[in-house]
Amino acid sequence: MANIQIRVNDDLKAQADILFASLGLDTSTAVRIFLNAAVESNGLPFEVRHRAMSDSLKQAMSDSRSRTALSAAYDTAEEAVAAMLED
């Protein structure tokens, strides 16, 4: 039998241990279930995608890319930083 070692944040590990225990599993068993599901589905056993963006963020990104609705133009980075610090 093979061993797998992974490094995760202590808080994440603790939260996962609590979650899996509430399901009657230990973390090692949960990881084995994940690996089996990945092999059976020939990929990750869940959808992987970006988080949905809010409409205001989408609009801000669009404005930035098209260089419209910008509040001000700055000649230097220092001017931009100074303006941010004023607010």
Stockholm file with secondary structure:
# STOCKHOLM 1.0

chainA/1-87         MANIQIRVNDDLKAQADILFASLGLDTSTAVRIFLNAAVESNGLPFEVRHRAMSDSLKQAMSDSRSRTALSAAYDTAEEAVAAMLED
#=GR chainA/1-87 SS CCCCCCCCCHHHHHHHHHHHHHTTCCHHHHHHHHHHHHHHHTSCSSCCCCCCCCHHHHHHHHHHHHTCSCSCCCSSHHHHHHHHHHC
#=GC SS_cons        CCCCCCCCCHHHHHHHHHHHHHTTCCHHHHHHHHHHHHHHHTSCSSCCCCCCCCHHHHHHHHHHHHTCSCSCCCSSHHHHHHHHHHC
//
